[in-house]
Amino acid sequence: MPIYEVQTSPPEGLKSKGPCCPIEVSLPQTLIILLSQQGQQTPPPVSGQALIDTGASVSAIDLSVISRLQLNPIGVVSVGTAGGPTRRNLYPARFILPRLVIDLEAVIGADLSPFNIIALIGRDILSRFIMIYNGPAGRITLAC
């Protein structure tokens, strides 16, 4: 059973920043294979921080990551936000965390730069795991 555990330092980090963890976002494996077969270069993964967001039904990646990975939209979805409903493009993506690799058919493109993160890990991913949010220890654990 793969287990991913992230320790915030100090434990108050969960309260101030939320459950953030290091992440790499890349093209999904199927797209990497397709580009390779066509003799095209694959953009390198983008590294940064992700926020685990139990309020997000669908995971998201920052618009700058979409640009760096040269992703094209594969659809559009209506999303409910604090500012009201809005339409967002969907993109294929791969989330890479230590000991966890998750290919996603579609994630939302959003401006996450004000939050100093490159991705949101939403319930579409969290529904695959057992999650332990250990506030007093400042630790998040995901297990399959």
N, C-alpha and C positions, 0 to 999 in steps of 0.2 A: 504494500500500500504506500504510494508516494505521499510524503508529508512535507508541506512547505510551512516554515515558521519564520516570522519576522519579529524582531525585537526593536521597539522604538526606544530611543535613548534621549532623555530620561523617560520613565513611564508616563509622565504628564504629556508626552507627545501625542498620545492617543486622544487626549482631551483637546489639545490646541490645534493639531494638524489633522487628526483623524487617522484611520488605519492606512498609512501609506507604505508602499513596498517598492523595491527596485524592480524594474521591468525592462525588457527589450520588446519592441514591436517590429515585426517584419512582415514580408509577404507570406501568405500561406503556402504550404508545401506544394499544393497543386499548381499554383501560379509560378513558383520557382522552377518546377519541372518543365512547365510549358515554355517559359522564357529560355531555359537552358536548351530545350529541343529546337528552338528557333534561333539559337546562337546569340541571344541577347544577354547583356550584363544584368545581374540582379543587384538592386540597391542594397547596401548594408543595413542591418537592423539599426533602429534608433533606440538609444538608451535613455532612461529617465525614471521618474517616479510615477506610480499608479496609486489611485485612491480606491479602496474597496468601498463601494457605495451600495448598500442594501436598498436604497430608495430608487436606484436606477434599474429599470426592467431590462434594458439593453446596454451592453458595454459601449464605450466610446473611445475614440482617439482624437488627439489634437489635430487641428488643420495643418500645422507645420509638419507633423509626421506624415500626413497624407501627401503633402507636397514632396517631402524628401524621399518617400517610397514610390512616388510617381503613380499613385493609385488612381484608378478611374472609378466613378460611382457605378454601382450595380443596381441601384434602386433608390426609392425615396420613401420616407415614413413620416407620419405625423407624430410629434412628440409633445407630451404635456410638460411644461416648465413652469417655474414660479411666475414668469412673465406671461403665461398663457400658452396655448397650443402654437406650435411652429412646425415647419416641414424641414427635415434634414436628409442629406444624402447618406446612403449606406455604402460601405466598403468592405471588401474581404480583408482579413488580417490574421496574424499569428501573434499570440502573447507568449513570451518566454520568461518564466520565473525560474529560479533555481529548482531543479528537479521536476518542473512542470512545464509542458509545452501544450498550448491550447490553440488549435486552428478554429477560426470562427468564420462562418459563412458570411456574416454581415455584422458590422459595428457602425455606430453613428459617428459621423464627422462633426466635431464641435470645437469651439474656441475654449480650450482648457487652460490657456496661458495665464490668466489671472490667478489661477490656483497653484501655479508652479508644478503642474503635473502634465504628463503626456497621454495618460489613459485613465479611464474609469473602468473598474471591474464591477460589472453589474450582476443582476440576478440570473441572467442567461448563463453565466459562468458559475456563480455561486451555487446554483441549483444542482451542480454536479459534485459538490463537496460537502463535507462536514466542516463547519467553521466554528472555531472557538475564539471568542473575543475576551481576552483576559485583561481587563482594564487595570486592576491593581498591579499586575506584573508588566504592563505595557507591551503585551505580546498578542499577536494574531497567529492562529494556526489554521491551515487548510489541509484536509486529508481526504483521499478518495475512499 
